[in-house]
Amino acid sequence: MGPEGSQDFDVYLRTAISVDPQGWAQFGHVKMPDYRWGIFMNPKEEGRRIHFGEHKGEAAWQDVPGEHRANLRRIIVTQGDTEPASVEQQRHLGLTAPSQYDLRNLFQVNVEEGRHLWAMVYLLHKYFGRDGREEAEALLQRNSGDEDNPRILGAFNEKTPDWLSFFMFTYFTDRDGKFQLAALAESSFDPLARTTKFMLTEEAHHMFVGESGISRVIQRTVQAMNELKTDDPVKIRAAGVIDLETLQRYLNFHYSVTIDLFGADQSSNAAIFYSSGLKGRYEEGKRSDDHLLKGENYRILDVQGDRLVDKDVPMLNALNEVLRDDYIKDSVAGVGRWNKVIEKAGIPFRLTVPHKAFNRQIGTLAGVKVSPDGRVVSEAEWAAKVDEWLPSAEDRAFVASLMGRVVEPGKFANWIAPPVMGINRQPVDFEYVRFN
């Protein structure tokens, strides 16, 4: 299910051979089917203690406690299911890569997502006996977007039809991965904590691909705007680059689909997972509360008639929302960096992150019609404005029309700027992929 038509290419990939800084980044040309999928776990921390929930202070678990078996298995399966899903979503992108550099990055992301699946499968096989093996087998049966057997989470059944979607996906949706993995890296189940800590090292590269990819798209767009001395989207599109308004709509879509991945704003499962020590908060160890959270409250959004209001709920039930809010802060920072590129070009346009309630399909806000600036709107206004707020069929067709394959070393499609530097100190025009 890997990238279409690429089995015989020699790709300049980074392969991990151990978890220490020297060992996790060996570079060289390798065929993707020969890529080595290792089992990597951060070194065992002797005497590690559980640091949150009802088991706080006890020794971390080296085996699965019977009473938490079903929940732990479910967490591992859900995480594992997302990993190959993104590879399946991205299968066709190799056929329209804007450069060899970008093609190589796609393949690097794909082999690492495959390895992350393998990391979860290893835990299922090693610690969960027969039902673990059956769950691992079921991971192979599900397929992104399959009508009969789709992936577990909605965002992983969406298409990734073009490279703009891919960059938005790796920026926003892989960032969800960072936060979920960081919460699992706190787990009382030591093998899960150790393997997800190592996965986070690789996840950082996926977000870099997204953030730098969008940055380069913006750079090319503002360059064209200044050359043509226009901010008219029609003229900008005619020059074969992606107008900033379309970028904003893609951002709105990918952001809103991703924040749904954190689950319902109130969840008894989230409370159970935390109290039983299975899944902590992001950077749990840096927080100064009692790490039990009984009697603590958290503010979430609610809808009353035609307006959004805040309401306090028990924090244990709002832990999905806590993680979502940490994610939102992190996402906004990167959008700020994209805006600096626009600002530097002297263009008075700014990309913005839409309101948390915009285009939501899960939890209290599911199906409530809210504009990107946070107003509850009527069905009629939503219908009239939706093509200003989310990518239309016409937007997607336009972006698709730009997607031609560019594979000569050092050459880039017209709609994207080259990167500042190559991979692993190689030149930008290095032969990253050898098409044998």
Secondary structure by P-SEA (a helix, b strand, c coil): cccccccccccbbbbbcccccccccccccccccccccccccccccccccccccccccccccccccccaaaaaaaaaaaaaaaaaaaaaaacccccccccaaaaaaaaaaaaaaaaaaaaaaaaaaacccaaaaaaaaaaaacccccccccccccccccccccaaaaaaaaacaaaaaaaaaaaaaaccaaaaaaaaaaaaaaaaaaaaaaaaaaaaaaaaaaaaaaaaccccaaaaaaaccccaaaaaaaaaaaaaaaaacccccccaaaaaaaaacccccccccccccccccccbbbbbbbbcccbbbbbbcccccaaaaaaaaaaaaaaaaaaaaaaaaaaaacccbbbbbcccccccccccccccccccccccccaaaaaaccccccccaaaaaaaaaabbbbcccccccccccccccccccccccccccccc
